[in-house]
Amino acid sequence: MSQQASAIGSDGRRLAPYASDSRASRGRLHGEAEATTRSPFQRDRDRVIHSTAFRRLKHKTQVFVYHEGDHYRTRLTHSLEVAQIARSICRTLALDEDLAEALALAHDLGHTPFGHAGEEALDAAMRPYGGFDHNAQTLRILTKLEHRYADFDGLNLTWETLEGAVKHNGPLLGPGVAPADLPAAIVEFSGDWDLELHTWAGPEAQVTAISDDIAYNNHDIDDGLRAGLFSVEDLLPLPMVGDIVREVRRRYPTLEQGRLIHETVRRLINVMVEDVVAETRRRLAAAAPASVEAVRHLDRPVAAFSAALAAENAALKTFLFERMYRHWRVNRMTSRARRVVADLFGILFREANCLPDEWRARAAATDERGRARVVADYIAGMTDNYALEEHRRLFDLYDTETS
């Protein structure tokens, strides 16, 4: 039976012929009987939710270190918001919502404490030993570092979920890019189970990637305004955003600041979602892919902004970079974060006997390069608070607490 005739979502809805069909999944690296009450992609989602790495996202930075305030986004709340947007878009386009949700909830698992500042510091420390990349770290978590199951390391997710986690931003191999240019973890795993790094990911992964973009930019507007890093007036010159602010003010002239911010952000999200749906439909109609495999082998993604909105979104990104990510208050946080991560790597790599028992045993069982990776895995798994506490325990000479 063709995929077009058989693709059915977990809720019984007929999916598009180019959607990922969980019943036609390429399966799992380690063979398992599938659940009788859940589709394979629902099971992937559930395994991500129950993972240790997912719980830790609660206290990992989005932009602000978590203790800066209780109302700012963390990696966990961001992941949930991406999942909501991705599910909405996939439902409208008759794609598999459960696969998109699994990918959205998993996409940030590999992030270090302190967001991109932590990643930059860990990558610099790991440069002699293969570097650090949060996408590769996500794959390591999903396939190696989670130790929950009796029969295998990792979560043993389906091929489609692992492919989407690795390739959500597009093909990794192509003109001018060789396997030697990629993180070793991705190349090694793909050697064991080919993730087809030269093709696009399926449409659900593409939708999740652009949903990440929508959530990130809009919720950074929200957090930046509430933190006082910029004002609503500063948004007025921006295309699209300024128009929405003016429309909200025109319709609700006495609206309080908090409601004004929320009304603006929710309308902006809606504009972006509707644009993605329209542009994706246009691209799908033009390409007419008959299967998910046909989507993978197209010469461009199917999920995208229109050219006009992409330009407006680029202007928003530039604004956020200049006015938020490089604000002096954020710079102070990121400067401290880089020093904390660099200090932790330095002492734990030189003195691996300071690692907790399980990690110390792993470090002792390998060579210098392997020891560096063990230390990187340990640090990458830390929450913001745990990293600060570990730094205090290791560097405060007057602190007598050891654990």
Contacts in CASP RR format, 6 or more apart in sequence:
PFRMAT RR
TARGET T0000
AUTHOR 0000-0000-0000
METHOD contacts of the structure
MODEL  1
MSQQASAIGSDGRRLAPYASDSRASRGRLHGEAEATTRSPFQRDRDRVIH
STAFRRLKHKTQVFVYHEGDHYRTRLTHSLEVAQIARSICRTLALDEDLA
EALALAHDLGHTPFGHAGEEALDAAMRPYGGFDHNAQTLRILTKLEHRYA
DFDGLNLTWETLEGAVKHNGPLLGPGVAPADLPAAIVEFSGDWDLELHTW
AGPEAQVTAISDDIAYNNHDIDDGLRAGLFSVEDLLPLPMVGDIVREVRR
RYPTLEQGRLIHETVRRLINVMVEDVVAETRRRLAAAAPASVEAVRHLDR
PVAAFSAALAAENAALKTFLFERMYRHWRVNRMTSRARRVVADLFGILFR
EANCLPDEWRARAAATDERGRARVVADYIAGMTDNYALEEHRRLFDLYDT
ETS
2 17 0 8 1.000
3 17 0 8 1.000
3 21 0 8 1.000
3 24 0 8 1.000
3 291 0 8 1.000
3 292 0 8 1.000
4 17 0 8 1.000
4 290 0 8 1.000
4 291 0 8 1.000
6 21 0 8 1.000
6 23 0 8 1.000
6 24 0 8 1.000
7 14 0 8 1.000
7 15 0 8 1.000
7 16 0 8 1.000
7 17 0 8 1.000
7 19 0 8 1.000
7 21 0 8 1.000
7 24 0 8 1.000
8 14 0 8 1.000
8 15 0 8 1.000
8 21 0 8 1.000
8 23 0 8 1.000
9 15 0 8 1.000
9 22 0 8 1.000
9 39 0 8 1.000
9 96 0 8 1.000
9 97 0 8 1.000
9 98 0 8 1.000
10 22 0 8 1.000
10 38 0 8 1.000
10 39 0 8 1.000
10 41 0 8 1.000
10 42 0 8 1.000
10 96 0 8 1.000
10 97 0 8 1.000
10 98 0 8 1.000
11 97 0 8 1.000
13 94 0 8 1.000
14 94 0 8 1.000
15 21 0 8 1.000
15 94 0 8 1.000
15 95 0 8 1.000
15 96 0 8 1.000
16 93 0 8 1.000
16 94 0 8 1.000
16 95 0 8 1.000
16 284 0 8 1.000
17 289 0 8 1.000
17 290 0 8 1.000
17 291 0 8 1.000
18 203 0 8 1.000
18 284 0 8 1.000
18 289 0 8 1.000
18 290 0 8 1.000
18 291 0 8 1.000
18 292 0 8 1.000
18 294 0 8 1.000
18 295 0 8 1.000
18 302 0 8 1.000
19 94 0 8 1.000
19 95 0 8 1.000
19 96 0 8 1.000
19 203 0 8 1.000
19 204 0 8 1.000
19 292 0 8 1.000
20 41 0 8 1.000
20 95 0 8 1.000
20 96 0 8 1.000
20 99 0 8 1.000
20 160 0 8 1.000
20 202 0 8 1.000
20 203 0 8 1.000
20 204 0 8 1.000
20 292 0 8 1.000
21 96 0 8 1.000
21 292 0 8 1.000
22 39 0 8 1.000
22 40 0 8 1.000
22 41 0 8 1.000
22 42 0 8 1.000
22 96 0 8 1.000
22 98 0 8 1.000
22 99 0 8 1.000
22 158 0 8 1.000
23 39 0 8 1.000
23 40 0 8 1.000
25 40 0 8 1.000
25 41 0 8 1.000
25 158 0 8 1.000
25 159 0 8 1.000
25 160 0 8 1.000
26 158 0 8 1.000
26 159 0 8 1.000
26 160 0 8 1.000
27 40 0 8 1.000
27 158 0 8 1.000
27 159 0 8 1.000
28 40 0 8 1.000
28 156 0 8 1.000
28 157 0 8 1.000
28 158 0 8 1.000
28 159 0 8 1.000
29 143 0 8 1.000
29 152 0 8 1.000
29 156 0 8 1.000
29 159 0 8 1.000
29 192 0 8 1.000
29 193 0 8 1.000
30 151 0 8 1.000
30 152 0 8 1.000
30 156 0 8 1.000
31 156 0 8 1.000
32 151 0 8 1.000
32 156 0 8 1.000
34 40 0 8 1.000
34 43 0 8 1.000
35 42 0 8 1.000
35 43 0 8 1.000
38 46 0 8 1.000
39 98 0 8 1.000
40 158 0 8 1.000
41 96 0 8 1.000
41 98 0 8 1.000
41 99 0 8 1.000
41 102 0 8 1.000
41 158 0 8 1.000
41 160 0 8 1.000
41 161 0 8 1.000
42 98 0 8 1.000
42 102 0 8 1.000
44 98 0 8 1.000
44 99 0 8 1.000
44 102 0 8 1.000
44 155 0 8 1.000
44 157 0 8 1.000
44 158 0 8 1.000
44 161 0 8 1.000
45 98 0 8 1.000
45 101 0 8 1.000
45 102 0 8 1.000
45 105 0 8 1.000
47 155 0 8 1.000
47 156 0 8 1.000
47 157 0 8 1.000
48 54 0 8 1.000
48 102 0 8 1.000
48 105 0 8 1.000
48 106 0 8 1.000
48 109 0 8 1.000
48 155 0 8 1.000
48 157 0 8 1.000
49 105 0 8 1.000
50 148 0 8 1.000
51 109 0 8 1.000
51 141 0 8 1.000
51 146 0 8 1.000
51 148 0 8 1.000
51 155 0 8 1.000
52 146 0 8 1.000
52 148 0 8 1.000
53 109 0 8 1.000
53 110 0 8 1.000
53 141 0 8 1.000
53 145 0 8 1.000
53 146 0 8 1.000
53 381 0 8 1.000
54 76 0 8 1.000
54 79 0 8 1.000
54 105 0 8 1.000
54 106 0 8 1.000
54 109 0 8 1.000
56 381 0 8 1.000
56 382 0 8 1.000
56 383 0 8 1.000
57 74 0 8 1.000
57 75 0 8 1.000
57 76 0 8 1.000
57 79 0 8 1.000
57 108 0 8 1.000
57 109 0 8 1.000
57 111 0 8 1.000
58 74 0 8 1.000
58 75 0 8 1.000
58 76 0 8 1.000
58 383 0 8 1.000
59 66 0 8 1.000
59 74 0 8 1.000
59 383 0 8 1.000
59 384 0 8 1.000
59 385 0 8 1.000
59 386 0 8 1.000
60 66 0 8 1.000
60 74 0 8 1.000
60 75 0 8 1.000
60 76 0 8 1.000
60 108 0 8 1.000
60 111 0 8 1.000
60 112 0 8 1.000
60 113 0 8 1.000
60 115 0 8 1.000
60 383 0 8 1.000
60 384 0 8 1.000
61 74 0 8 1.000
61 75 0 8 1.000
61 113 0 8 1.000
61 114 0 8 1.000
61 115 0 8 1.000
61 337 0 8 1.000
61 384 0 8 1.000
62 72 0 8 1.000
62 73 0 8 1.000
62 74 0 8 1.000
62 75 0 8 1.000
62 77 0 8 1.000
62 78 0 8 1.000
62 115 0 8 1.000
62 219 0 8 1.000
62 220 0 8 1.000
62 223 0 8 1.000
63 72 0 8 1.000
63 73 0 8 1.000
63 115 0 8 1.000
63 220 0 8 1.000
63 223 0 8 1.000
63 224 0 8 1.000
63 324 0 8 1.000
63 325 0 8 1.000
63 330 0 8 1.000
64 72 0 8 1.000
64 73 0 8 1.000
64 223 0 8 1.000
64 227 0 8 1.000
64 330 0 8 1.000
64 333 0 8 1.000
65 114 0 8 1.000
65 333 0 8 1.000
65 337 0 8 1.000
65 384 0 8 1.000
66 72 0 8 1.000
66 74 0 8 1.000
66 383 0 8 1.000
66 384 0 8 1.000
66 385 0 8 1.000
67 384 0 8 1.000
67 385 0 8 1.000
68 227 0 8 1.000
68 333 0 8 1.000
71 226 0 8 1.000
72 223 0 8 1.000
72 226 0 8 1.000
72 227 0 8 1.000
73 81 0 8 1.000
73 219 0 8 1.000
73 220 0 8 1.000
73 223 0 8 1.000
75 108 0 8 1.000
75 111 0 8 1.000
75 115 0 8 1.000
78 108 0 8 1.000
78 215 0 8 1.000
78 216 0 8 1.000
78 219 0 8 1.000
79 104 0 8 1.000
79 105 0 8 1.000
79 107 0 8 1.000
79 108 0 8 1.000
80 105 0 8 1.000
81 215 0 8 1.000
81 219 0 8 1.000
82 104 0 8 1.000
82 107 0 8 1.000
82 208 0 8 1.000
82 211 0 8 1.000
82 212 0 8 1.000
82 215 0 8 1.000
83 100 0 8 1.000
83 101 0 8 1.000
83 104 0 8 1.000
83 105 0 8 1.000
85 211 0 8 1.000
85 214 0 8 1.000
85 215 0 8 1.000
85 269 0 8 1.000
85 273 0 8 1.000
86 97 0 8 1.000
86 100 0 8 1.000
86 101 0 8 1.000
86 103 0 8 1.000
86 104 0 8 1.000
86 204 0 8 1.000
86 207 0 8 1.000
86 208 0 8 1.000
86 211 0 8 1.000
87 97 0 8 1.000
87 100 0 8 1.000
87 101 0 8 1.000
87 104 0 8 1.000
88 273 0 8 1.000
89 95 0 8 1.000
89 100 0 8 1.000
89 207 0 8 1.000
89 210 0 8 1.000
89 211 0 8 1.000
89 273 0 8 1.000
89 276 0 8 1.000
89 277 0 8 1.000
89 280 0 8 1.000
89 303 0 8 1.000
90 96 0 8 1.000
90 97 0 8 1.000
90 100 0 8 1.000
90 204 0 8 1.000
90 207 0 8 1.000
91 97 0 8 1.000
92 277 0 8 1.000
93 203 0 8 1.000
93 207 0 8 1.000
93 277 0 8 1.000
93 280 0 8 1.000
93 281 0 8 1.000
93 284 0 8 1.000
95 203 0 8 1.000
95 204 0 8 1.000
95 207 0 8 1.000
96 204 0 8 1.000
99 160 0 8 1.000
99 161 0 8 1.000
99 204 0 8 1.000
99 205 0 8 1.000
100 204 0 8 1.000
100 205 0 8 1.000
100 207 0 8 1.000
100 208 0 8 1.000
100 211 0 8 1.000
102 157 0 8 1.000
102 161 0 8 1.000
103 161 0 8 1.000
103 164 0 8 1.000
103 165 0 8 1.000
103 168 0 8 1.000
103 204 0 8 1.000
103 205 0 8 1.000
103 208 0 8 1.000
104 208 0 8 1.000
104 211 0 8 1.000
104 212 0 8 1.000
106 138 0 8 1.000
106 142 0 8 1.000
106 157 0 8 1.000
106 161 0 8 1.000
106 165 0 8 1.000
107 138 0 8 1.000
107 165 0 8 1.000
107 168 0 8 1.000
107 208 0 8 1.000
107 212 0 8 1.000
108 134 0 8 1.000
108 138 0 8 1.000
109 137 0 8 1.000
109 138 0 8 1.000
109 141 0 8 1.000
109 142 0 8 1.000
110 134 0 8 1.000
110 135 0 8 1.000
110 137 0 8 1.000
110 138 0 8 1.000
110 140 0 8 1.000
110 141 0 8 1.000
110 380 0 8 1.000
110 381 0 8 1.000
111 119 0 8 1.000
111 134 0 8 1.000
111 137 0 8 1.000
111 380 0 8 1.000
112 118 0 8 1.000
112 119 0 8 1.000
112 121 0 8 1.000
112 122 0 8 1.000
112 132 0 8 1.000
112 134 0 8 1.000
112 137 0 8 1.000
112 341 0 8 1.000
112 379 0 8 1.000
112 380 0 8 1.000
112 381 0 8 1.000
112 382 0 8 1.000
113 337 0 8 1.000
113 341 0 8 1.000
113 379 0 8 1.000
113 380 0 8 1.000
113 381 0 8 1.000
113 382 0 8 1.000
113 383 0 8 1.000
113 384 0 8 1.000
113 386 0 8 1.000
113 387 0 8 1.000
114 333 0 8 1.000
114 334 0 8 1.000
114 337 0 8 1.000
114 338 0 8 1.000
114 340 0 8 1.000
114 341 0 8 1.000
114 384 0 8 1.000
114 387 0 8 1.000
115 337 0 8 1.000
116 334 0 8 1.000
117 333 0 8 1.000
117 334 0 8 1.000
117 335 0 8 1.000
117 337 0 8 1.000
117 338 0 8 1.000
117 341 0 8 1.000
118 334 0 8 1.000
118 337 0 8 1.000
118 338 0 8 1.000
118 341 0 8 1.000
119 132 0 8 1.000
119 134 0 8 1.000
120 338 0 8 1.000
121 337 0 8 1.000
121 338 0 8 1.000
121 339 0 8 1.000
121 340 0 8 1.000
121 341 0 8 1.000
121 342 0 8 1.000
121 345 0 8 1.000
122 132 0 8 1.000
122 341 0 8 1.000
122 345 0 8 1.000
122 376 0 8 1.000
122 379 0 8 1.000
122 380 0 8 1.000
123 131 0 8 1.000
123 132 0 8 1.000
123 133 0 8 1.000
124 342 0 8 1.000
125 132 0 8 1.000
125 341 0 8 1.000
125 342 0 8 1.000
125 345 0 8 1.000
125 346 0 8 1.000
125 349 0 8 1.000
125 376 0 8 1.000
126 132 0 8 1.000
126 345 0 8 1.000
126 372 0 8 1.000
126 373 0 8 1.000
126 376 0 8 1.000
128 372 0 8 1.000
129 368 0 8 1.000
129 369 0 8 1.000
129 370 0 8 1.000
129 372 0 8 1.000
129 373 0 8 1.000
129 376 0 8 1.000
130 183 0 8 1.000
130 184 0 8 1.000
130 369 0 8 1.000
131 183 0 8 1.000
132 376 0 8 1.000
132 380 0 8 1.000
133 183 0 8 1.000
134 380 0 8 1.000
135 165 0 8 1.000
135 166 0 8 1.000
135 169 0 8 1.000
135 183 0 8 1.000
135 186 0 8 1.000
136 183 0 8 1.000
136 184 0 8 1.000
136 185 0 8 1.000
136 186 0 8 1.000
137 185 0 8 1.000
137 377 0 8 1.000
137 380 0 8 1.000
138 165 0 8 1.000
139 162 0 8 1.000
139 165 0 8 1.000
139 166 0 8 1.000
139 185 0 8 1.000
139 186 0 8 1.000
139 189 0 8 1.000
140 185 0 8 1.000
140 377 0 8 1.000
141 154 0 8 1.000
142 154 0 8 1.000
142 155 0 8 1.000
142 157 0 8 1.000
142 161 0 8 1.000
142 162 0 8 1.000
142 165 0 8 1.000
143 153 0 8 1.000
143 154 0 8 1.000
143 155 0 8 1.000
143 162 0 8 1.000
143 189 0 8 1.000
144 153 0 8 1.000
144 154 0 8 1.000
145 153 0 8 1.000
145 154 0 8 1.000
145 377 0 8 1.000
146 153 0 8 1.000
146 154 0 8 1.000
146 155 0 8 1.000
147 153 0 8 1.000
147 154 0 8 1.000
148 154 0 8 1.000
148 155 0 8 1.000
149 155 0 8 1.000
149 156 0 8 1.000
159 193 0 8 1.000
159 195 0 8 1.000
160 202 0 8 1.000
160 204 0 8 1.000
162 189 0 8 1.000
162 193 0 8 1.000
162 195 0 8 1.000
163 195 0 8 1.000
163 196 0 8 1.000
163 201 0 8 1.000
163 202 0 8 1.000
163 205 0 8 1.000
164 201 0 8 1.000
164 202 0 8 1.000
164 204 0 8 1.000
164 205 0 8 1.000
164 208 0 8 1.000
165 205 0 8 1.000
166 172 0 8 1.000
166 186 0 8 1.000
166 190 0 8 1.000
166 195 0 8 1.000
166 197 0 8 1.000
166 201 0 8 1.000
167 195 0 8 1.000
167 197 0 8 1.000
167 199 0 8 1.000
167 200 0 8 1.000
167 201 0 8 1.000
167 205 0 8 1.000
168 201 0 8 1.000
168 205 0 8 1.000
168 206 0 8 1.000
168 208 0 8 1.000
168 209 0 8 1.000
168 212 0 8 1.000
169 209 0 8 1.000
170 200 0 8 1.000
170 201 0 8 1.000
170 206 0 8 1.000
170 209 0 8 1.000
170 301 0 8 1.000
171 197 0 8 1.000
171 198 0 8 1.000
171 199 0 8 1.000
171 200 0 8 1.000
172 182 0 8 1.000
172 186 0 8 1.000
172 197 0 8 1.000
172 198 0 8 1.000
173 179 0 8 1.000
173 182 0 8 1.000
173 197 0 8 1.000
173 198 0 8 1.000
174 198 0 8 1.000
179 187 0 8 1.000
179 197 0 8 1.000
182 197 0 8 1.000
186 195 0 8 1.000
186 197 0 8 1.000
189 195 0 8 1.000
190 197 0 8 1.000
196 296 0 8 1.000
199 296 0 8 1.000
199 297 0 8 1.000
200 206 0 8 1.000
200 295 0 8 1.000
200 296 0 8 1.000
200 297 0 8 1.000
200 298 0 8 1.000
200 301 0 8 1.000
201 296 0 8 1.000
202 292 0 8 1.000
202 295 0 8 1.000
202 296 0 8 1.000
203 280 0 8 1.000
203 292 0 8 1.000
203 295 0 8 1.000
203 302 0 8 1.000
203 303 0 8 1.000
206 301 0 8 1.000
206 302 0 8 1.000
206 303 0 8 1.000
207 276 0 8 1.000
207 280 0 8 1.000
207 303 0 8 1.000
209 303 0 8 1.000
210 276 0 8 1.000
210 303 0 8 1.000
210 304 0 8 1.000
210 305 0 8 1.000
213 313 0 8 1.000
214 269 0 8 1.000
214 272 0 8 1.000
214 273 0 8 1.000
214 276 0 8 1.000
215 269 0 8 1.000
217 313 0 8 1.000
217 316 0 8 1.000
217 317 0 8 1.000
217 320 0 8 1.000
218 265 0 8 1.000
218 268 0 8 1.000
218 269 0 8 1.000
218 272 0 8 1.000
219 265 0 8 1.000
220 320 0 8 1.000
220 324 0 8 1.000
221 235 0 8 1.000
221 241 0 8 1.000
221 261 0 8 1.000
221 264 0 8 1.000
221 265 0 8 1.000
221 268 0 8 1.000
221 316 0 8 1.000
221 320 0 8 1.000
222 261 0 8 1.000
222 262 0 8 1.000
222 265 0 8 1.000
224 230 0 8 1.000
224 324 0 8 1.000
225 231 0 8 1.000
225 232 0 8 1.000
225 261 0 8 1.000
226 258 0 8 1.000
226 261 0 8 1.000
227 329 0 8 1.000
229 323 0 8 1.000
229 324 0 8 1.000
229 327 0 8 1.000
229 329 0 8 1.000
229 330 0 8 1.000
230 323 0 8 1.000
230 324 0 8 1.000
232 245 0 8 1.000
232 257 0 8 1.000
232 260 0 8 1.000
232 261 0 8 1.000
232 264 0 8 1.000
234 319 0 8 1.000
234 323 0 8 1.000
235 241 0 8 1.000
235 242 0 8 1.000
235 245 0 8 1.000
235 264 0 8 1.000
235 319 0 8 1.000
236 242 0 8 1.000
236 245 0 8 1.000
236 246 0 8 1.000
238 312 0 8 1.000
238 315 0 8 1.000
238 316 0 8 1.000
238 319 0 8 1.000
239 311 0 8 1.000
239 312 0 8 1.000
239 315 0 8 1.000
240 268 0 8 1.000
240 271 0 8 1.000
240 309 0 8 1.000
240 312 0 8 1.000
240 313 0 8 1.000
240 316 0 8 1.000
241 264 0 8 1.000
241 268 0 8 1.000
241 312 0 8 1.000
241 316 0 8 1.000
244 264 0 8 1.000
244 267 0 8 1.000
244 268 0 8 1.000
244 271 0 8 1.000
245 260 0 8 1.000
245 264 0 8 1.000
247 267 0 8 1.000
248 255 0 8 1.000
248 260 0 8 1.000
248 263 0 8 1.000
248 264 0 8 1.000
248 267 0 8 1.000
249 255 0 8 1.000
249 260 0 8 1.000
252 259 0 8 1.000
252 260 0 8 1.000
252 263 0 8 1.000
255 263 0 8 1.000
271 309 0 8 1.000
272 305 0 8 1.000
272 309 0 8 1.000
272 313 0 8 1.000
275 305 0 8 1.000
275 306 0 8 1.000
275 309 0 8 1.000
276 303 0 8 1.000
276 304 0 8 1.000
276 305 0 8 1.000
278 306 0 8 1.000
279 304 0 8 1.000
279 305 0 8 1.000
279 306 0 8 1.000
279 309 0 8 1.000
280 302 0 8 1.000
280 303 0 8 1.000
280 304 0 8 1.000
283 300 0 8 1.000
283 301 0 8 1.000
283 302 0 8 1.000
283 303 0 8 1.000
283 304 0 8 1.000
284 302 0 8 1.000
287 294 0 8 1.000
287 295 0 8 1.000
287 298 0 8 1.000
287 302 0 8 1.000
289 295 0 8 1.000
289 298 0 8 1.000
289 302 0 8 1.000
295 302 0 8 1.000
304 310 0 8 1.000
305 313 0 8 1.000
324 330 0 8 1.000
340 387 0 8 1.000
340 388 0 8 1.000
340 391 0 8 1.000
341 379 0 8 1.000
341 387 0 8 1.000
343 391 0 8 1.000
343 394 0 8 1.000
343 395 0 8 1.000
344 379 0 8 1.000
344 387 0 8 1.000
344 390 0 8 1.000
344 391 0 8 1.000
344 394 0 8 1.000
345 375 0 8 1.000
345 376 0 8 1.000
345 379 0 8 1.000
346 375 0 8 1.000
347 354 0 8 1.000
347 394 0 8 1.000
347 395 0 8 1.000
348 354 0 8 1.000
348 355 0 8 1.000
348 375 0 8 1.000
348 378 0 8 1.000
348 379 0 8 1.000
349 371 0 8 1.000
349 372 0 8 1.000
349 375 0 8 1.000
352 360 0 8 1.000
352 363 0 8 1.000
352 364 0 8 1.000
352 371 0 8 1.000
352 374 0 8 1.000
352 375 0 8 1.000
353 360 0 8 1.000
354 394 0 8 1.000
355 363 0 8 1.000
355 374 0 8 1.000
355 375 0 8 1.000
355 378 0 8 1.000
356 378 0 8 1.000
359 374 0 8 1.000
359 375 0 8 1.000
359 377 0 8 1.000
359 378 0 8 1.000
362 374 0 8 1.000
363 370 0 8 1.000
363 371 0 8 1.000
363 374 0 8 1.000
363 375 0 8 1.000
366 373 0 8 1.000
366 374 0 8 1.000
379 387 0 8 1.000
382 390 0 8 1.000
392 399 0 8 1.000
393 399 0 8 1.000
393 401 0 8 1.000
393 402 0 8 1.000
393 403 0 8 1.000
END
